[in-house]
Amino acid sequence: MFDRLEQLEDRYKELEVELSDPALVSDQQRYQKITKQHRDMEPVIERFREYKRVAAGIADAKAMMSEDDEDMRSMAQEELSGLEPRLLEVEEQLKIMLLPKDPNDDKNVVLEIRAATGGDEASLFAGEVFRMYLRYAEQHRWKVQILSETESTVGGMKDVTALIEGDRVYSSLKYESGVHRVQRVPATETQGRVHTSAITVAVLPEAEEVDVKIEQKDLRIDTFCSSGPGGQSVNTTYSAIRITHLPTNTVVSCQDEKSQIKNREKAMRVLRSRLYEVEMEKQHQLQATARKSQVGTGDRSEKIRTYNFPQNRFTDHRIGLTLHQLEYVMEGKLQPVIDALIAHDTNERLKAEAVAA
């Protein structure tokens, strides 16, 4: 690990030299690339330099322990009692910082929520979970754009697709994909029996054009009139767009905007993200060991959560986390859950790295 850190520090110094060259500013593309590399490396280099400072302090304190002066030895012992735990703490932090980064962590996401088993109750819950994510996004000052939605007759959502843009959105939401199960007494239940319904959530990293190449000849684009709940016409122009990717038979539609061009733009963003997800899935299949180290597979058919309203209980089955604060979670206060998922995933990857070493 330390050989690698020394190499990283050498590279960091090289980048500093390059950034000090006035001629670099004239090549903006290269300037931005080097600036990003320097910025990304800075946290780990700062922590490594702290490690070396603490290690040097420990060496000095141990040298003082051989002194004849009892006061000096006492002072050295006091220093060691503070420095040695800090050295171990910084070493653990460095191990985590050197874990392979998920290249998608900085990306925006396409969030898809669909009602599954449970009819009207599932659609109501789909709407509530979407509002939960909206509140979580508000807390992080992320921007949410609804790309498409289908309302149910009871006021819920049969499905909704939204783009969430902001700082490291995917890094926070990537563990949300899967089946979310709800247990509660529906408003229509006259005998007070608890029913179980389910929705599926998919969190896709938004793919750029460079991530996925889509040939125009592989697309079939249909236009139609937008419509709202109950089928009433929202507008009489053919502004809604349906795009079919013929090789994979992936279909995306968007009717949120009154402009056909804007709907097409949004639909293409979703299509790229779905195709990117398919490609990532292929890579995950090839990387079976890495996949096992993740919190779940990200498969939307995998049951990940249960929301039990009568018991005010929230359970994440992947990490055995149970909270009796369901109302708190439904208000979008998800950070403790997401932190626990990240910590679990980090620990699993550290174990995998230790075995590989």
Secondary structure by P-SEA (a helix, b strand, c coil): caaaaaaaaaaaaaaaaaaaccccccaaaaaaaaaaaaaaaaaaaaaaaaaaaaaaaaaaaaaacccccaaaaaaaaaaaaacaaaaaaaaaaaaaaacccccccccccbbbbbbcccaaaaaaaaaaaaaaaaaaaaaabbbbbbcbbbbcccccccbbbbbbbcccccccccccccbbbbbccccccccbbbbbbbbbbbbbcccccccbbbbcccbbbbbbbbbccccccccccccbbbbbcccccbbbbbcccccaaaaaaaaaaaaaaaaaaaaaaaaaaaaaaaaaacccccccccccbbbbccccbbbccccccccccaaaaaaccaaaaaaaaaaaaaaaaaaaaaaac
